[in-house]
């Protein structure tokens, strides 16, 4: 049995691929992932304390910087991942805006 492989399906690493060319800033999903990952680091154990600089903000496409706790980021990311795939990009596009992100953040504030 011969398996088919599309070697040209991705022209770069997934982290470098845009979710949508209309995004002005990094995708909110990627920004939330960075906050979640940095929240799991134990300074002094996983990384020297002097090198630990946790990520705690996201930047919307309209240029506003919003503070987000790691737990809030995880709740928002998981909620977006539970949206049906056919509707997910629309939700992410809404999160890219200050109005959309703050509305969601108000619902999950810890």
Phi and psi restraints in degrees (range 20) as a CNS / XPLOR table:
assign (resid 1 and name C) (resid 2 and name N)
       (resid 2 and name CA) (resid 2 and name C) 1.0 -101.5 20.0 2
assign (resid 2 and name N) (resid 2 and name CA)
       (resid 2 and name C) (resid 3 and name N) 1.0 129.2 20.0 2
assign (resid 2 and name C) (resid 3 and name N)
       (resid 3 and name CA) (resid 3 and name C) 1.0 -93.6 20.0 2
assign (resid 3 and name N) (resid 3 and name CA)
       (resid 3 and name C) (resid 4 and name N) 1.0 138.6 20.0 2
assign (resid 3 and name C) (resid 4 and name N)
       (resid 4 and name CA) (resid 4 and name C) 1.0 -88.4 20.0 2
assign (resid 4 and name N) (resid 4 and name CA)
       (resid 4 and name C) (resid 5 and name N) 1.0 136.3 20.0 2
assign (resid 4 and name C) (resid 5 and name N)
       (resid 5 and name CA) (resid 5 and name C) 1.0 -133.6 20.0 2
assign (resid 5 and name N) (resid 5 and name CA)
       (resid 5 and name C) (resid 6 and name N) 1.0 125.3 20.0 2
assign (resid 5 and name C) (resid 6 and name N)
       (resid 6 and name CA) (resid 6 and name C) 1.0 -93.1 20.0 2
assign (resid 6 and name N) (resid 6 and name CA)
       (resid 6 and name C) (resid 7 and name N) 1.0 97.8 20.0 2
assign (resid 6 and name C) (resid 7 and name N)
       (resid 7 and name CA) (resid 7 and name C) 1.0 -71.5 20.0 2
assign (resid 7 and name N) (resid 7 and name CA)
       (resid 7 and name C) (resid 8 and name N) 1.0 -13.7 20.0 2
assign (resid 7 and name C) (resid 8 and name N)
       (resid 8 and name CA) (resid 8 and name C) 1.0 -107.5 20.0 2
assign (resid 8 and name N) (resid 8 and name CA)
       (resid 8 and name C) (resid 9 and name N) 1.0 14.3 20.0 2
assign (resid 8 and name C) (resid 9 and name N)
       (resid 9 and name CA) (resid 9 and name C) 1.0 -66.7 20.0 2
assign (resid 9 and name N) (resid 9 and name CA)
       (resid 9 and name C) (resid 10 and name N) 1.0 -31.1 20.0 2
assign (resid 9 and name C) (resid 10 and name N)
       (resid 10 and name CA) (resid 10 and name C) 1.0 -132.9 20.0 2
assign (resid 10 and name N) (resid 10 and name CA)
       (resid 10 and name C) (resid 11 and name N) 1.0 124.7 20.0 2
assign (resid 10 and name C) (resid 11 and name N)
       (resid 11 and name CA) (resid 11 and name C) 1.0 -102.5 20.0 2
assign (resid 11 and name N) (resid 11 and name CA)
       (resid 11 and name C) (resid 12 and name N) 1.0 35.2 20.0 2
assign (resid 11 and name C) (resid 12 and name N)
       (resid 12 and name CA) (resid 12 and name C) 1.0 170.6 20.0 2
assign (resid 12 and name N) (resid 12 and name CA)
       (resid 12 and name C) (resid 13 and name N) 1.0 170.8 20.0 2
assign (resid 12 and name C) (resid 13 and name N)
       (resid 13 and name CA) (resid 13 and name C) 1.0 -68.8 20.0 2
assign (resid 13 and name N) (resid 13 and name CA)
       (resid 13 and name C) (resid 14 and name N) 1.0 152.0 20.0 2
assign (resid 13 and name C) (resid 14 and name N)
       (resid 14 and name CA) (resid 14 and name C) 1.0 -57.9 20.0 2
assign (resid 14 and name N) (resid 14 and name CA)
       (resid 14 and name C) (resid 15 and name N) 1.0 -34.5 20.0 2
assign (resid 14 and name C) (resid 15 and name N)
       (resid 15 and name CA) (resid 15 and name C) 1.0 -66.0 20.0 2
assign (resid 15 and name N) (resid 15 and name CA)
       (resid 15 and name C) (resid 16 and name N) 1.0 -19.0 20.0 2
assign (resid 15 and name C) (resid 16 and name N)
       (resid 16 and name CA) (resid 16 and name C) 1.0 -98.4 20.0 2
assign (resid 16 and name N) (resid 16 and name CA)
       (resid 16 and name C) (resid 17 and name N) 1.0 -5.6 20.0 2
assign (resid 16 and name C) (resid 17 and name N)
       (resid 17 and name CA) (resid 17 and name C) 1.0 -85.6 20.0 2
assign (resid 17 and name N) (resid 17 and name CA)
       (resid 17 and name C) (resid 18 and name N) 1.0 136.9 20.0 2
assign (resid 17 and name C) (resid 18 and name N)
       (resid 18 and name CA) (resid 18 and name C) 1.0 -79.8 20.0 2
assign (resid 18 and name N) (resid 18 and name CA)
       (resid 18 and name C) (resid 19 and name N) 1.0 140.0 20.0 2
assign (resid 18 and name C) (resid 19 and name N)
       (resid 19 and name CA) (resid 19 and name C) 1.0 -73.4 20.0 2
assign (resid 19 and name N) (resid 19 and name CA)
       (resid 19 and name C) (resid 20 and name N) 1.0 -34.9 20.0 2
assign (resid 19 and name C) (resid 20 and name N)
       (resid 20 and name CA) (resid 20 and name C) 1.0 -156.9 20.0 2
assign (resid 20 and name N) (resid 20 and name CA)
       (resid 20 and name C) (resid 21 and name N) 1.0 131.7 20.0 2
assign (resid 20 and name C) (resid 21 and name N)
       (resid 21 and name CA) (resid 21 and name C) 1.0 -65.5 20.0 2
assign (resid 21 and name N) (resid 21 and name CA)
       (resid 21 and name C) (resid 22 and name N) 1.0 -13.7 20.0 2
assign (resid 21 and name C) (resid 22 and name N)
       (resid 22 and name CA) (resid 22 and name C) 1.0 -83.4 20.0 2
assign (resid 22 and name N) (resid 22 and name CA)
       (resid 22 and name C) (resid 23 and name N) 1.0 -8.8 20.0 2
assign (resid 22 and name C) (resid 23 and name N)
       (resid 23 and name CA) (resid 23 and name C) 1.0 -67.5 20.0 2
assign (resid 23 and name N) (resid 23 and name CA)
       (resid 23 and name C) (resid 24 and name N) 1.0 131.3 20.0 2
assign (resid 23 and name C) (resid 24 and name N)
       (resid 24 and name CA) (resid 24 and name C) 1.0 -89.2 20.0 2
assign (resid 24 and name N) (resid 24 and name CA)
       (resid 24 and name C) (resid 25 and name N) 1.0 -30.6 20.0 2
assign (resid 24 and name C) (resid 25 and name N)
       (resid 25 and name CA) (resid 25 and name C) 1.0 -115.3 20.0 2
assign (resid 25 and name N) (resid 25 and name CA)
       (resid 25 and name C) (resid 26 and name N) 1.0 178.7 20.0 2
assign (resid 25 and name C) (resid 26 and name N)
       (resid 26 and name CA) (resid 26 and name C) 1.0 -60.7 20.0 2
assign (resid 26 and name N) (resid 26 and name CA)
       (resid 26 and name C) (resid 27 and name N) 1.0 143.6 20.0 2
assign (resid 26 and name C) (resid 27 and name N)
       (resid 27 and name CA) (resid 27 and name C) 1.0 -53.1 20.0 2
assign (resid 27 and name N) (resid 27 and name CA)
       (resid 27 and name C) (resid 28 and name N) 1.0 139.8 20.0 2
assign (resid 27 and name C) (resid 28 and name N)
       (resid 28 and name CA) (resid 28 and name C) 1.0 -60.2 20.0 2
assign (resid 28 and name N) (resid 28 and name CA)
       (resid 28 and name C) (resid 29 and name N) 1.0 -33.9 20.0 2
assign (resid 28 and name C) (resid 29 and name N)
       (resid 29 and name CA) (resid 29 and name C) 1.0 -62.9 20.0 2
assign (resid 29 and name N) (resid 29 and name CA)
       (resid 29 and name C) (resid 30 and name N) 1.0 -40.4 20.0 2
assign (resid 29 and name C) (resid 30 and name N)
       (resid 30 and name CA) (resid 30 and name C) 1.0 -68.7 20.0 2
assign (resid 30 and name N) (resid 30 and name CA)
       (resid 30 and name C) (resid 31 and name N) 1.0 -41.3 20.0 2
assign (resid 30 and name C) (resid 31 and name N)
       (resid 31 and name CA) (resid 31 and name C) 1.0 -63.9 20.0 2
assign (resid 31 and name N) (resid 31 and name CA)
       (resid 31 and name C) (resid 32 and name N) 1.0 -42.2 20.0 2
assign (resid 31 and name C) (resid 32 and name N)
       (resid 32 and name CA) (resid 32 and name C) 1.0 -64.0 20.0 2
assign (resid 32 and name N) (resid 32 and name CA)
       (resid 32 and name C) (resid 33 and name N) 1.0 -38.8 20.0 2
assign (resid 32 and name C) (resid 33 and name N)
       (resid 33 and name CA) (resid 33 and name C) 1.0 -61.6 20.0 2
assign (resid 33 and name N) (resid 33 and name CA)
       (resid 33 and name C) (resid 34 and name N) 1.0 -38.8 20.0 2
assign (resid 33 and name C) (resid 34 and name N)
       (resid 34 and name CA) (resid 34 and name C) 1.0 -65.1 20.0 2
assign (resid 34 and name N) (resid 34 and name CA)
       (resid 34 and name C) (resid 35 and name N) 1.0 -39.9 20.0 2
assign (resid 34 and name C) (resid 35 and name N)
       (resid 35 and name CA) (resid 35 and name C) 1.0 -65.1 20.0 2
assign (resid 35 and name N) (resid 35 and name CA)
       (resid 35 and name C) (resid 36 and name N) 1.0 -44.9 20.0 2
assign (resid 35 and name C) (resid 36 and name N)
       (resid 36 and name CA) (resid 36 and name C) 1.0 -61.1 20.0 2
assign (resid 36 and name N) (resid 36 and name CA)
       (resid 36 and name C) (resid 37 and name N) 1.0 -47.5 20.0 2
assign (resid 36 and name C) (resid 37 and name N)
       (resid 37 and name CA) (resid 37 and name C) 1.0 -62.2 20.0 2
assign (resid 37 and name N) (resid 37 and name CA)
       (resid 37 and name C) (resid 38 and name N) 1.0 -43.4 20.0 2
assign (resid 37 and name C) (resid 38 and name N)
       (resid 38 and name CA) (resid 38 and name C) 1.0 -70.6 20.0 2
assign (resid 38 and name N) (resid 38 and name CA)
       (resid 38 and name C) (resid 39 and name N) 1.0 -25.0 20.0 2
assign (resid 38 and name C) (resid 39 and name N)
       (resid 39 and name CA) (resid 39 and name C) 1.0 -72.6 20.0 2
assign (resid 39 and name N) (resid 39 and name CA)
       (resid 39 and name C) (resid 40 and name N) 1.0 -18.8 20.0 2
assign (resid 39 and name C) (resid 40 and name N)
       (resid 40 and name CA) (resid 40 and name C) 1.0 -91.7 20.0 2
assign (resid 40 and name N) (resid 40 and name CA)
       (resid 40 and name C) (resid 41 and name N) 1.0 -7.6 20.0 2
assign (resid 40 and name C) (resid 41 and name N)
       (resid 41 and name CA) (resid 41 and name C) 1.0 -76.1 20.0 2
assign (resid 41 and name N) (resid 41 and name CA)
       (resid 41 and name C) (resid 42 and name N) 1.0 135.3 20.0 2
assign (resid 41 and name C) (resid 42 and name N)
       (resid 42 and name CA) (resid 42 and name C) 1.0 -103.0 20.0 2
assign (resid 42 and name N) (resid 42 and name CA)
       (resid 42 and name C) (resid 43 and name N) 1.0 107.7 20.0 2
assign (resid 42 and name C) (resid 43 and name N)
       (resid 43 and name CA) (resid 43 and name C) 1.0 -59.3 20.0 2
assign (resid 43 and name N) (resid 43 and name CA)
       (resid 43 and name C) (resid 44 and name N) 1.0 135.9 20.0 2
assign (resid 43 and name C) (resid 44 and name N)
       (resid 44 and name CA) (resid 44 and name C) 1.0 89.9 20.0 2
assign (resid 44 and name N) (resid 44 and name CA)
       (resid 44 and name C) (resid 45 and name N) 1.0 -18.3 20.0 2
assign (resid 44 and name C) (resid 45 and name N)
       (resid 45 and name CA) (resid 45 and name C) 1.0 -110.7 20.0 2
assign (resid 45 and name N) (resid 45 and name CA)
       (resid 45 and name C) (resid 46 and name N) 1.0 -58.4 20.0 2
assign (resid 45 and name C) (resid 46 and name N)
       (resid 46 and name CA) (resid 46 and name C) 1.0 -82.2 20.0 2
assign (resid 46 and name N) (resid 46 and name CA)
       (resid 46 and name C) (resid 47 and name N) 1.0 -24.6 20.0 2
assign (resid 46 and name C) (resid 47 and name N)
       (resid 47 and name CA) (resid 47 and name C) 1.0 -156.1 20.0 2
assign (resid 47 and name N) (resid 47 and name CA)
       (resid 47 and name C) (resid 48 and name N) 1.0 141.5 20.0 2
assign (resid 47 and name C) (resid 48 and name N)
       (resid 48 and name CA) (resid 48 and name C) 1.0 -57.2 20.0 2
assign (resid 48 and name N) (resid 48 and name CA)
       (resid 48 and name C) (resid 49 and name N) 1.0 140.0 20.0 2
assign (resid 48 and name C) (resid 49 and name N)
       (resid 49 and name CA) (resid 49 and name C) 1.0 -55.7 20.0 2
assign (resid 49 and name N) (resid 49 and name CA)
       (resid 49 and name C) (resid 50 and name N) 1.0 -36.7 20.0 2
assign (resid 49 and name C) (resid 50 and name N)
       (resid 50 and name CA) (resid 50 and name C) 1.0 -70.9 20.0 2
assign (resid 50 and name N) (resid 50 and name CA)
       (resid 50 and name C) (resid 51 and name N) 1.0 -14.5 20.0 2
assign (resid 50 and name C) (resid 51 and name N)
       (resid 51 and name CA) (resid 51 and name C) 1.0 -100.7 20.0 2
assign (resid 51 and name N) (resid 51 and name CA)
       (resid 51 and name C) (resid 52 and name N) 1.0 -3.2 20.0 2
assign (resid 51 and name C) (resid 52 and name N)
       (resid 52 and name CA) (resid 52 and name C) 1.0 -83.7 20.0 2
assign (resid 52 and name N) (resid 52 and name CA)
       (resid 52 and name C) (resid 53 and name N) 1.0 114.6 20.0 2
assign (resid 52 and name C) (resid 53 and name N)
       (resid 53 and name CA) (resid 53 and name C) 1.0 -131.1 20.0 2
assign (resid 53 and name N) (resid 53 and name CA)
       (resid 53 and name C) (resid 54 and name N) 1.0 89.6 20.0 2
assign (resid 53 and name C) (resid 54 and name N)
       (resid 54 and name CA) (resid 54 and name C) 1.0 -64.9 20.0 2
assign (resid 54 and name N) (resid 54 and name CA)
       (resid 54 and name C) (resid 55 and name N) 1.0 144.4 20.0 2
assign (resid 54 and name C) (resid 55 and name N)
       (resid 55 and name CA) (resid 55 and name C) 1.0 -88.0 20.0 2
assign (resid 55 and name N) (resid 55 and name CA)
       (resid 55 and name C) (resid 56 and name N) 1.0 127.8 20.0 2
assign (resid 55 and name C) (resid 56 and name N)
       (resid 56 and name CA) (resid 56 and name C) 1.0 -138.3 20.0 2
assign (resid 56 and name N) (resid 56 and name CA)
       (resid 56 and name C) (resid 57 and name N) 1.0 13.3 20.0 2
assign (resid 56 and name C) (resid 57 and name N)
       (resid 57 and name CA) (resid 57 and name C) 1.0 -138.1 20.0 2
assign (resid 57 and name N) (resid 57 and name CA)
       (resid 57 and name C) (resid 58 and name N) 1.0 155.3 20.0 2
assign (resid 57 and name C) (resid 58 and name N)
       (resid 58 and name CA) (resid 58 and name C) 1.0 -118.9 20.0 2
assign (resid 58 and name N) (resid 58 and name CA)
       (resid 58 and name C) (resid 59 and name N) 1.0 156.6 20.0 2
assign (resid 58 and name C) (resid 59 and name N)
       (resid 59 and name CA) (resid 59 and name C) 1.0 -119.3 20.0 2
assign (resid 59 and name N) (resid 59 and name CA)
       (resid 59 and name C) (resid 60 and name N) 1.0 123.1 20.0 2
assign (resid 59 and name C) (resid 60 and name N)
       (resid 60 and name CA) (resid 60 and name C) 1.0 -80.4 20.0 2
assign (resid 60 and name N) (resid 60 and name CA)
       (resid 60 and name C) (resid 61 and name N) 1.0 166.7 20.0 2
assign (resid 60 and name C) (resid 61 and name N)
       (resid 61 and name CA) (resid 61 and name C) 1.0 -62.8 20.0 2
assign (resid 61 and name N) (resid 61 and name CA)
       (resid 61 and name C) (resid 62 and name N) 1.0 -24.2 20.0 2
assign (resid 61 and name C) (resid 62 and name N)
       (resid 62 and name CA) (resid 62 and name C) 1.0 -86.4 20.0 2
assign (resid 62 and name N) (resid 62 and name CA)
       (resid 62 and name C) (resid 63 and name N) 1.0 6.2 20.0 2
assign (resid 62 and name C) (resid 63 and name N)
       (resid 63 and name CA) (resid 63 and name C) 1.0 91.2 20.0 2
assign (resid 63 and name N) (resid 63 and name CA)
       (resid 63 and name C) (resid 64 and name N) 1.0 5.6 20.0 2
assign (resid 63 and name C) (resid 64 and name N)
       (resid 64 and name CA) (resid 64 and name C) 1.0 -87.3 20.0 2
assign (resid 64 and name N) (resid 64 and name CA)
       (resid 64 and name C) (resid 65 and name N) 1.0 136.3 20.0 2
assign (resid 64 and name C) (resid 65 and name N)
       (resid 65 and name CA) (resid 65 and name C) 1.0 -98.0 20.0 2
assign (resid 65 and name N) (resid 65 and name CA)
       (resid 65 and name C) (resid 66 and name N) 1.0 126.0 20.0 2
assign (resid 65 and name C) (resid 66 and name N)
       (resid 66 and name CA) (resid 66 and name C) 1.0 -123.1 20.0 2
assign (resid 66 and name N) (resid 66 and name CA)
       (resid 66 and name C) (resid 67 and name N) 1.0 129.9 20.0 2
assign (resid 66 and name C) (resid 67 and name N)
       (resid 67 and name CA) (resid 67 and name C) 1.0 -76.0 20.0 2
assign (resid 67 and name N) (resid 67 and name CA)
       (resid 67 and name C) (resid 68 and name N) 1.0 135.4 20.0 2
assign (resid 67 and name C) (resid 68 and name N)
       (resid 68 and name CA) (resid 68 and name C) 1.0 -140.3 20.0 2
assign (resid 68 and name N) (resid 68 and name CA)
       (resid 68 and name C) (resid 69 and name N) 1.0 131.0 20.0 2
assign (resid 68 and name C) (resid 69 and name N)
       (resid 69 and name CA) (resid 69 and name C) 1.0 -77.8 20.0 2
assign (resid 69 and name N) (resid 69 and name CA)
       (resid 69 and name C) (resid 70 and name N) 1.0 155.1 20.0 2
assign (resid 69 and name C) (resid 70 and name N)
       (resid 70 and name CA) (resid 70 and name C) 1.0 -58.6 20.0 2
assign (resid 70 and name N) (resid 70 and name CA)
       (resid 70 and name C) (resid 71 and name N) 1.0 -39.5 20.0 2
assign (resid 70 and name C) (resid 71 and name N)
       (resid 71 and name CA) (resid 71 and name C) 1.0 -66.5 20.0 2
assign (resid 71 and name N) (resid 71 and name CA)
       (resid 71 and name C) (resid 72 and name N) 1.0 -40.5 20.0 2
assign (resid 71 and name C) (resid 72 and name N)
       (resid 72 and name CA) (resid 72 and name C) 1.0 -63.5 20.0 2
assign (resid 72 and name N) (resid 72 and name CA)
       (resid 72 and name C) (resid 73 and name N) 1.0 -42.7 20.0 2
assign (resid 72 and name C) (resid 73 and name N)
       (resid 73 and name CA) (resid 73 and name C) 1.0 -60.4 20.0 2
assign (resid 73 and name N) (resid 73 and name CA)
       (resid 73 and name C) (resid 74 and name N) 1.0 -40.2 20.0 2
assign (resid 73 and name C) (resid 74 and name N)
       (resid 74 and name CA) (resid 74 and name C) 1.0 -67.1 20.0 2
assign (resid 74 and name N) (resid 74 and name CA)
       (resid 74 and name C) (resid 75 and name N) 1.0 -40.6 20.0 2
assign (resid 74 and name C) (resid 75 and name N)
       (resid 75 and name CA) (resid 75 and name C) 1.0 -63.8 20.0 2
assign (resid 75 and name N) (resid 75 and name CA)
       (resid 75 and name C) (resid 76 and name N) 1.0 -45.1 20.0 2
assign (resid 75 and name C) (resid 76 and name N)
       (resid 76 and name CA) (resid 76 and name C) 1.0 -64.3 20.0 2
assign (resid 76 and name N) (resid 76 and name CA)
       (resid 76 and name C) (resid 77 and name N) 1.0 -47.4 20.0 2
assign (resid 76 and name C) (resid 77 and name N)
       (resid 77 and name CA) (resid 77 and name C) 1.0 -60.2 20.0 2
assign (resid 77 and name N) (resid 77 and name CA)
       (resid 77 and name C) (resid 78 and name N) 1.0 -45.0 20.0 2
assign (resid 77 and name C) (resid 78 and name N)
       (resid 78 and name CA) (resid 78 and name C) 1.0 -64.0 20.0 2
assign (resid 78 and name N) (resid 78 and name CA)
       (resid 78 and name C) (resid 79 and name N) 1.0 -37.1 20.0 2
assign (resid 78 and name C) (resid 79 and name N)
       (resid 79 and name CA) (resid 79 and name C) 1.0 -64.1 20.0 2
assign (resid 79 and name N) (resid 79 and name CA)
       (resid 79 and name C) (resid 80 and name N) 1.0 -42.0 20.0 2
assign (resid 79 and name C) (resid 80 and name N)
       (resid 80 and name CA) (resid 80 and name C) 1.0 -65.7 20.0 2
assign (resid 80 and name N) (resid 80 and name CA)
       (resid 80 and name C) (resid 81 and name N) 1.0 -39.8 20.0 2
assign (resid 80 and name C) (resid 81 and name N)
       (resid 81 and name CA) (resid 81 and name C) 1.0 -68.0 20.0 2
assign (resid 81 and name N) (resid 81 and name CA)
       (resid 81 and name C) (resid 82 and name N) 1.0 -20.4 20.0 2
assign (resid 81 and name C) (resid 82 and name N)
       (resid 82 and name CA) (resid 82 and name C) 1.0 -86.0 20.0 2
assign (resid 82 and name N) (resid 82 and name CA)
       (resid 82 and name C) (resid 83 and name N) 1.0 -7.0 20.0 2
assign (resid 82 and name C) (resid 83 and name N)
       (resid 83 and name CA) (resid 83 and name C) 1.0 -74.7 20.0 2
assign (resid 83 and name N) (resid 83 and name CA)
       (resid 83 and name C) (resid 84 and name N) 1.0 138.0 20.0 2
assign (resid 83 and name C) (resid 84 and name N)
       (resid 84 and name CA) (resid 84 and name C) 1.0 -52.7 20.0 2
assign (resid 84 and name N) (resid 84 and name CA)
       (resid 84 and name C) (resid 85 and name N) 1.0 141.0 20.0 2
assign (resid 84 and name C) (resid 85 and name N)
       (resid 85 and name CA) (resid 85 and name C) 1.0 -53.8 20.0 2
assign (resid 85 and name N) (resid 85 and name CA)
       (resid 85 and name C) (resid 86 and name N) 1.0 -38.8 20.0 2
assign (resid 85 and name C) (resid 86 and name N)
       (resid 86 and name CA) (resid 86 and name C) 1.0 -65.3 20.0 2
assign (resid 86 and name N) (resid 86 and name CA)
       (resid 86 and name C) (resid 87 and name N) 1.0 -21.2 20.0 2
assign (resid 86 and name C) (resid 87 and name N)
       (resid 87 and name CA) (resid 87 and name C) 1.0 -107.2 20.0 2
assign (resid 87 and name N) (resid 87 and name CA)
       (resid 87 and name C) (resid 88 and name N) 1.0 -7.2 20.0 2
assign (resid 87 and name C) (resid 88 and name N)
       (resid 88 and name CA) (resid 88 and name C) 1.0 -62.9 20.0 2
assign (resid 88 and name N) (resid 88 and name CA)
       (resid 88 and name C) (resid 89 and name N) 1.0 -42.1 20.0 2
assign (resid 88 and name C) (resid 89 and name N)
       (resid 89 and name CA) (resid 89 and name C) 1.0 -62.0 20.0 2
assign (resid 89 and name N) (resid 89 and name CA)
       (resid 89 and name C) (resid 90 and name N) 1.0 -37.8 20.0 2
assign (resid 89 and name C) (resid 90 and name N)
       (resid 90 and name CA) (resid 90 and name C) 1.0 -62.8 20.0 2
assign (resid 90 and name N) (resid 90 and name CA)
       (resid 90 and name C) (resid 91 and name N) 1.0 -39.1 20.0 2
assign (resid 90 and name C) (resid 91 and name N)
       (resid 91 and name CA) (resid 91 and name C) 1.0 -66.9 20.0 2
assign (resid 91 and name N) (resid 91 and name CA)
       (resid 91 and name C) (resid 92 and name N) 1.0 -43.8 20.0 2
assign (resid 91 and name C) (resid 92 and name N)
       (resid 92 and name CA) (resid 92 and name C) 1.0 -64.0 20.0 2
assign (resid 92 and name N) (resid 92 and name CA)
       (resid 92 and name C) (resid 93 and name N) 1.0 -39.5 20.0 2
assign (resid 92 and name C) (resid 93 and name N)
       (resid 93 and name CA) (resid 93 and name C) 1.0 -61.2 20.0 2
assign (resid 93 and name N) (resid 93 and name CA)
       (resid 93 and name C) (resid 94 and name N) 1.0 -38.4 20.0 2
assign (resid 93 and name C) (resid 94 and name N)
       (resid 94 and name CA) (resid 94 and name C) 1.0 -67.4 20.0 2
assign (resid 94 and name N) (resid 94 and name CA)
       (resid 94 and name C) (resid 95 and name N) 1.0 -39.0 20.0 2
assign (resid 94 and name C) (resid 95 and name N)
       (resid 95 and name CA) (resid 95 and name C) 1.0 -66.4 20.0 2
assign (resid 95 and name N) (resid 95 and name CA)
       (resid 95 and name C) (resid 96 and name N) 1.0 -24.1 20.0 2
assign (resid 95 and name C) (resid 96 and name N)
       (resid 96 and name CA) (resid 96 and name C) 1.0 -67.5 20.0 2
assign (resid 96 and name N) (resid 96 and name CA)
       (resid 96 and name C) (resid 97 and name N) 1.0 -17.7 20.0 2
assign (resid 96 and name C) (resid 97 and name N)
       (resid 97 and name CA) (resid 97 and name C) 1.0 -94.2 20.0 2
assign (resid 97 and name N) (resid 97 and name CA)
       (resid 97 and name C) (resid 98 and name N) 1.0 152.6 20.0 2
assign (resid 97 and name C) (resid 98 and name N)
       (resid 98 and name CA) (resid 98 and name C) 1.0 -61.1 20.0 2
assign (resid 98 and name N) (resid 98 and name CA)
       (resid 98 and name C) (resid 99 and name N) 1.0 -45.6 20.0 2
assign (resid 98 and name C) (resid 99 and name N)
       (resid 99 and name CA) (resid 99 and name C) 1.0 -60.3 20.0 2
assign (resid 99 and name N) (resid 99 and name CA)
       (resid 99 and name C) (resid 100 and name N) 1.0 -47.3 20.0 2
assign (resid 99 and name C) (resid 100 and name N)
       (resid 100 and name CA) (resid 100 and name C) 1.0 -67.2 20.0 2
assign (resid 100 and name N) (resid 100 and name CA)
       (resid 100 and name C) (resid 101 and name N) 1.0 -42.6 20.0 2
assign (resid 100 and name C) (resid 101 and name N)
       (resid 101 and name CA) (resid 101 and name C) 1.0 -68.5 20.0 2
assign (resid 101 and name N) (resid 101 and name CA)
       (resid 101 and name C) (resid 102 and name N) 1.0 -43.4 20.0 2
assign (resid 101 and name C) (resid 102 and name N)
       (resid 102 and name CA) (resid 102 and name C) 1.0 -65.8 20.0 2
assign (resid 102 and name N) (resid 102 and name CA)
       (resid 102 and name C) (resid 103 and name N) 1.0 -34.1 20.0 2
assign (resid 102 and name C) (resid 103 and name N)
       (resid 103 and name CA) (resid 103 and name C) 1.0 -63.3 20.0 2
assign (resid 103 and name N) (resid 103 and name CA)
       (resid 103 and name C) (resid 104 and name N) 1.0 -42.7 20.0 2
assign (resid 103 and name C) (resid 104 and name N)
       (resid 104 and name CA) (resid 104 and name C) 1.0 -69.7 20.0 2
assign (resid 104 and name N) (resid 104 and name CA)
       (resid 104 and name C) (resid 105 and name N) 1.0 -40.9 20.0 2
assign (resid 104 and name C) (resid 105 and name N)
       (resid 105 and name CA) (resid 105 and name C) 1.0 -62.2 20.0 2
assign (resid 105 and name N) (resid 105 and name CA)
       (resid 105 and name C) (resid 106 and name N) 1.0 -36.2 20.0 2
assign (resid 105 and name C) (resid 106 and name N)
       (resid 106 and name CA) (resid 106 and name C) 1.0 -62.6 20.0 2
assign (resid 106 and name N) (resid 106 and name CA)
       (resid 106 and name C) (resid 107 and name N) 1.0 -30.3 20.0 2
assign (resid 106 and name C) (resid 107 and name N)
       (resid 107 and name CA) (resid 107 and name C) 1.0 -75.5 20.0 2
assign (resid 107 and name N) (resid 107 and name CA)
       (resid 107 and name C) (resid 108 and name N) 1.0 -23.7 20.0 2
assign (resid 107 and name C) (resid 108 and name N)
       (resid 108 and name CA) (resid 108 and name C) 1.0 -117.0 20.0 2
assign (resid 108 and name N) (resid 108 and name CA)
       (resid 108 and name C) (resid 109 and name N) 1.0 5.2 20.0 2
assign (resid 108 and name C) (resid 109 and name N)
       (resid 109 and name CA) (resid 109 and name C) 1.0 -54.9 20.0 2
assign (resid 109 and name N) (resid 109 and name CA)
       (resid 109 and name C) (resid 110 and name N) 1.0 128.6 20.0 2
